[in-house]
Amino acid sequence: MPSRQETESLITRYYDCFNRGDREAMLAMLDENVAHDINHGETETGREVFRTFLERMDRCYAEQVEDLVVFANETGDRGSAEFFIRGSYLATDAPLPEASGQTYHLRVGAFFDVAEDGCILRVTNYYNLAEWLRQIGA
């Protein structure tokens, strides 16, 4: 099992890769059967499904993580992050409202399960969808 510090480092690296746009490095941190719990959506399973999610996100949004704070439990098998996401809504992500370059700044909570080998088994993200809709003028 990874240590608390190793899990905190893993989550920090995950978001560093996110901010750099290094999707391949992000995907390399995920277990082949990663579970991805999407805010107000279904759970998706698998690294390749996650790749498709990232491709859609990159097409529709430009985002950066800010003010990242990372936590992990003593055994290192679970971790979390709180941060702000600053973004622009670039292309319509149906069934969401039409995109026209609107900007937003939201608080996000993310939760992780980590395997003994240090791969991410689960990523769960939560943000206030109603606030996002308000900020984009929906």
C-alpha positions in Angstrom: 0.0 0.0 0.0 1.3 3.5 -0.8 2.1 5.7 2.2 0.1 8.9 3.0 2.9 11.0 1.5 3.1 8.8 -1.7 -0.7 9.2 -2.2 -0.6 13.0 -1.6 2.3 13.2 -4.1 0.4 11.1 -6.7 -2.6 13.4 -6.5 -0.5 16.5 -6.7 1.3 15.1 -9.8 -2.1 14.2 -11.3 -3.2 17.8 -11.2 0.2 19.1 -12.3 -0.2 17.0 -15.4 -3.7 18.3 -15.8 -2.5 21.9 -15.7 0.3 21.1 -18.2 -2.2 19.4 -20.6 -0.2 16.1 -20.3 -3.1 13.7 -20.7 -0.9 10.7 -21.4 0.9 11.2 -18.0 -2.5 11.5 -16.3 -3.7 8.3 -18.0 -0.5 6.5 -17.0 -1.4 7.1 -13.3 -4.8 5.3 -13.7 -5.5 1.7 -13.2 -6.7 0.0 -16.4 -10.2 -0.4 -14.8 -10.4 3.0 -13.1 -13.8 4.1 -12.0 -14.7 7.7 -12.8 -17.6 9.2 -11.0 -18.8 12.2 -13.0 -20.6 15.1 -11.2 -24.3 14.7 -11.9 -23.6 11.7 -14.2 -22.9 8.0 -14.5 -19.9 6.1 -13.3 -17.6 5.3 -16.2 -15.1 2.5 -16.1 -11.8 2.0 -17.8 -8.7 3.9 -18.8 -9.7 4.2 -22.4 -13.2 5.5 -21.5 -11.4 8.1 -19.3 -9.3 9.0 -22.3 -12.4 9.7 -24.3 -13.7 11.8 -21.4 -10.5 13.9 -21.4 -10.7 14.4 -25.2 -14.3 15.7 -24.9 -13.3 18.0 -22.0 -10.3 19.3 -24.0 -12.6 20.0 -26.9 -15.2 21.8 -24.9 -13.3 23.5 -22.0 -10.0 25.1 -21.2 -9.4 24.7 -17.5 -6.7 25.2 -14.9 -6.6 23.9 -11.3 -5.8 26.6 -8.7 -5.2 26.6 -4.9 -4.8 22.9 -4.7 -4.9 21.3 -1.3 -4.4 17.5 -1.1 -5.1 15.1 1.7 -4.7 11.3 2.2 -5.5 8.8 4.9 -2.9 7.1 7.0 -2.9 3.9 5.0 -2.5 5.8 1.7 -5.4 3.9 0.0 -7.7 7.0 -0.2 -7.0 10.6 -0.9 -8.8 13.8 -1.7 -8.2 17.3 -3.2 -9.9 20.6 -2.8 -9.2 23.3 -5.4 -10.7 25.9 -7.7 -11.1 25.3 -11.3 -10.8 28.4 -13.6 -12.1 27.8 -17.0 -13.6 28.8 -20.3 -16.5 27.0 -22.0 -15.3 26.8 -25.6 -17.6 24.4 -27.4 -21.1 23.2 -26.5 -21.1 20.0 -24.4 -24.6 18.7 -25.0 -27.0 18.5 -23.2 -25.5 21.6 -21.5 -26.3 25.1 -22.6 -24.6 26.6 -25.7 -21.0 27.6 -25.3 -19.6 31.0 -26.4 -16.4 31.3 -24.5 -18.0 32.0 -21.1 -15.6 31.9 -18.1 -16.1 30.4 -14.7 -14.3 29.9 -11.4 -15.6 27.0 -9.2 -14.7 25.2 -6.0 -14.2 21.4 -6.7 -13.8 18.4 -4.4 -12.2 15.3 -5.7 -11.8 11.9 -4.1 -9.5 9.0 -5.0 -9.0 5.3 -4.2 -5.4 4.2 -4.7 -4.2 0.6 -5.3 -1.3 -1.2 -3.6 0.8 -0.6 -6.8 0.1 3.2 -6.5 -2.3 3.4 -9.5 -5.5 5.4 -9.1 -8.5 3.1 -8.9 -11.3 5.7 -8.6 -11.7 9.4 -9.3 -14.8 11.2 -8.1 -15.4 14.9 -8.8 -18.0 17.2 -7.3 -18.8 20.8 -8.1 -21.8 23.0 -7.9 -23.5 22.6 -11.3 -26.1 25.3 -10.5 -23.3 27.8 -9.8 -21.5 26.8 -13.0 -24.7 27.3 -15.0 -25.2 30.7 -13.3 -21.6 31.8 -14.1 -22.0 30.9 -17.8 -25.2 32.8 -18.0 -27.6 29.8 -18.5 
